[in-house]
Amino acid sequence: MRLFYNPTMETSSQYKKYTIIIGFAEALSAPEVVWSLVDNSFDVVVFSRRGSNSPLRRSKKIKISEVCPPETNVTHTISDLKNIINCFTPNIIMPLDDRAVWICDKIAASVNTKNAGPIGMQADLALDKRLQIDAAERAGLRIIPTHNVSNPEDLSKINDFPVLLKPAISIVEADQKLISGRHYRCTSKSELMNVTKTWTGTYPMVAQPIISGIGEGIFGLSTDTGVKAWSAHRRIRMMNPLGSGSSACASVQITDQPIDLLERMFTETNWRGIFMVEMLRDTQNQLWFMEMNGRCWGSMALARRRGYEYPLWSILYTLDPLFQPPIPAIYKDIVCRHLGREIIHILMVLRGPQSSAVSSWPSLGRTILDVLRIKRNHAWYNWHKGETLFFIEDTYRTVSNILKKKFRPG
């Protein structure tokens, strides 16, 4: 793959064989990040939860080192990760999910390694939806009315239904374990108060009325000279039609996206690095701010298939703040699909909504036809030449792991 850079900067050849540590291996974006870096001559070490037996072990192009799962004991996780850093002396460490962002922020001051992820106040912004909502509102973006819920008593102030309750902070430390909270959909006051049976205020929540619409993502690299390499996509299908990670998404042009307001948001928060902003386009064609991801995102495959090498650019920008990403010259209209998640989508439609808050539901026949329809501009998540065994195992693991969680009794 040939890369074109600003002529005033040095090319990535000067960084050939630099070592990059990334993780967790279980992050949805991990395979695409691996391909982005190894195809450009970086040595990649991936840290993985001990015992997870990640499908990435199938690749001969990387090394995998295990750490204690942070859900078990994050103190041990940090110790294990520091040992990996001492062993491989990497040039950069890159967190791929929220738990890794939290961990890499905690060790940033104690290791002599550049961090391609957010640290300090930037890590707080990346993990706290309340800070994101406040920043987006100040920048002029359209915000869904939000209630901050700190304790069970705050639930009594909510009167708009149906409502979605979700954790205000992506990751919380409790008893030396990293946890992420539950999401709740409530259609009435009684359902809302039932939340207190499983949530007692251990972590803060935000409550927002549910708005019907289609999810869209806006991506870029925020630098000292503004946001570069804007791109966007919209969701075609989600694993769960009620709302979840996408199983298929399509590229869209950036022309009708609120990039001026987003650039203001990133300027005011002094954000540096790659980002993904999740928006919702409602039935009136209005865009609502949902949240921001300050690290690599799940649908990275779509951006990469269009020539937007955000993982590589994140590394090069961390190595050289003067880096300017090359913008693909031609817009390519593509659809990118995750095979395992597409299978789950069919099974979810077959199962049904499981909630009285849902007024409509996709038909099974139409769903099967849509999923089986493959066009020339369709591409697959995590497909890479020479890594067929990984692709097969990754698909199998995706289906089996989600079936265990979503289709278990009760």
C-alpha angles and dihedrals in degrees: 000000000000120000126203119208140180105286091232093066133067119254125247090260089089088062096050112145094010109153119241124188115205134174168250097010088206093063113114091235095050099097094049091046089052093051092046092055104036091048086060096051100260119141107235129204116186122201114215137184110269110258096013092111091209117215087232087078084080090071118089091196097076143043122234123207123185128227133185109275108258088223087066103041121341092191089063090044091057092047092050092048092051089052090053090050091050090049099049100026092213125201092221139011118209123194114214103189139028095267090052090048089054093047097044090050090053093053097038095100095045102051130065094228131106114246118221089193132073120285135186114354090359090059089050089054092047093053105034116074091193091062090046093051092048092049093047092049092050089051091054101254120147109261128198109237104266134199118200108221116197101160139011091265090065090065091073090067092064115097106154115096143231091037135176120218115197136165113277091211119046095214130026129183115226124167090347091305129112112229136178119208133237130263119230130197112200128184099181144021092260092054089047093053090049087067088078089070090072103018119058101168097279088140131014121259138201122217123207132171112251113254121195115232149099124288119239130184129211120197140186150129116263114211139167088271097048138277116324134193100022115193137160145195140184130221118252098179136002126207088243114031088214089067133294141120114326123258093191132019136175132215117248132188118259095229099103097037121108094246094147091058092044091050088052089052093052092045093051092047092043089232115179126188137028123331144179120208117199115214133178121219108205130206090271090057092250119143119226125194112239109169146312130243113207096196139042112318135217098254093056089126092071094052092047094049087058093050098260101132097187096163092053092043091051090056094045092047090051090052094044122019088198091064115127116197117230112244116223107250097217127049110234116201105212142155120219122200137188108220096206093047092048088057090049090050091059091048092049092052089049091051094052133225098296089205136088089216091076116092098179136026133189117260115247095227094052091045093054092048092049094049094046093049108098120182134190093257093054120109135179132241114245097007112142130166111261094016101091095131090054092050092051094047093043090054092048093047092049092054097041095046094050093044089056091053103036104033101041115119114279 
